[in-house]
Amino acid sequence: MSTILVLGGYGGFGARLSRRLAAAGHDVVVAGRRLASAEAFCAAYPPCRPLQADRNGAVASMLERVRPDLVIDAAGPFQGSGYDLPRACIAAVIPYLDLADGRAFVTGIGALDASARAAGVAILAGASSVPALSGAVVRRLAQGMDAVTAVEIAISASNRATAGTSIASAILSYVGKPIRLWRGQCWSEGLGWQELRRERFAMSDGSSLGRRWLALADVPDLDLLPARLPGRPAVSFRAGTELTVQTIGLWCASWPVRWDWLSSLQGLARWLLLVQRLTARWGSDRSGMVVRMFGSAEGRRVERCWTLLADEGHGPEIPVLPAAILAELILAGSIAPGARDAGTLLDLTDFEPSFAGLSIRHEVRESAEGEALYARIMGPRFAELAPSVAALHGVLRDAGAHGRAVVRRGGHPVARALAALLRLPAAGEHVLHVGFSERHGVERWTRAFSGRRFTSAFSDEHGCVVERFGPLRFRFDLVNEGDGLRMVLRGWSIARLPLPLTFAPRASAHEWEEAGLFRFDVSIVLPLVGLMVHYRGWLHTHDHP
């Protein structure tokens, strides 16, 4: 029997982990700042022993007093937390793991690697749903993939799942604040609890949680996964509860932080918990998790999807399963010394015995993705394009390219005003990045000329490609020119009201390959006004930091 010290061992997830470890026959010391709470928990579970302790206090003396075989930090929040506890464990030669989901905390744990190796102990961060379980799922999905273009992770919790103050505080720490995201083959910014999306949680047998609203959340996977997968894919993570009013309500609350009216919502953690408890009876006991992966396998465009559904209130058990599994592996001497995140340590098969004892089902499905937008429109003619031109137009969920461009701007006041309204680039030579995103057959191109961005959306309509700038829509034929491509304007409209082609801007767009690079030349000339903008340059799609 091993002695395991669980800090926060009577909290929301800590209590579940303590019970699981005690049931496995371990001597569990349940520690926390509130001795009465620890004693009450241990009274209900006699194999456990209470201890008053603070993870931010005199941890060295605590370790000397208990002398555990393993320390598990389930207290949190880990956002903004330091490494005093794992450092103390290294000094005391005691293995350590935690349930951290704090992005900086988990990704920075490697700073302790050298000292952990020298001491001969394992120091593991993120032994929870992310990145331990998500990492195991992603590696399963990536098997046999030539390149991965996007990974989308989503979690929806049962409204009856009880959360502690630290969990609420962790969520509120990033609501409305910038989140660093890898997408379009470059680092960009999203905003916490924005970019709302509905996700369907469903199994192939028809069982489903329905469609639930989710929003962007900040997790370690956003840093870890792009570098660990072929193709350096875009990665997103969304979370929410099953009740629309809660997810949308928090989305509304994120705006004052985004607008800098408030510095943070973290001080409202207790109020968030109160709202959750008051609305608990409205929800169900069903939770879900989905991981979608897009890419190519043996030349095929595919989507692979892992779906997990948890019933009977067993969803909150999932975050503690990686910690319980890794605890046994550490105590058995199966984890090598060193400090690292838990995202590469487990396989999906490691979870099967635990899933079998709970009302949890999961499955992996693969489906073929349709042709890219330009390939659908051009049909067999798409195969005539040069490799770099075809590659740039082969978008599957996410892509990016970078290069340089030279821009000329018209001098007429009308041309200058319209160019400013559309956020077109300034005259001069620019570093250029173009990010491509694709969803439901519609592509969004975000062009950044020396950081100044403008975006348009592309879709197909009656065998033509339609480019949309706000209410303006321009319909083009895609015409082959050798192994290149020219876009020929065939119609235009404002708010879908067709306008005479005679009054349309004269738009010219030519794409070709030269010296292995994608080349482009685009100009827009306004009737009676003259040149509005002309830009030409090159792009390439190779990965870059």
Secondary structure, 3 states (H helix, E strand, C coil): CCEEEEECCCCHHHHHHHHHHHHCCCEEEEEECCHHHHHHHHHHCCCEEEEECCCCCCHHHHHHHHCCCEEEECCCCCCCCCCHHHHHHHHCCCCEEECCCCHHHHHCHHHHHHHHHHHCCEEEECCCHHHHHHHHHHHHHHCCCCEEEEEEEEEEECCCCCCCHHHHHHHHCCCCCEEEEEECCEEEEEECCCCCEEEEEECCCCCEEEEEEEEECCCCHHHHHHHHCCCCCEEEEEEEECCHHHHHHHHHHHHHHHCCCCCCCHHHHHHHHHHHHHCHHHCCCCEEEEEEEEEEECCEEEEEEEEEEECCCCHHHHHHHHHHHHHHHHHCCCCCCEEEEHHHCCCHHHHHHHHHCCCEEEEEEEEECCCCHHHHHHHHHHHHCCHHHHHHCCCCCEEEEEEEEEEEECCCHHHHHHHHHCCCCCCEEEEEEEEEEEECCEEEEEEEECCEEEEEEEEEECCEEEEEECCEEEEEEEEEECCEEEEEEEEEEECCEEECHHHCCEEEEEEEEECCEEEEEEEEEECCCEEEEEEEEEEECCCCC
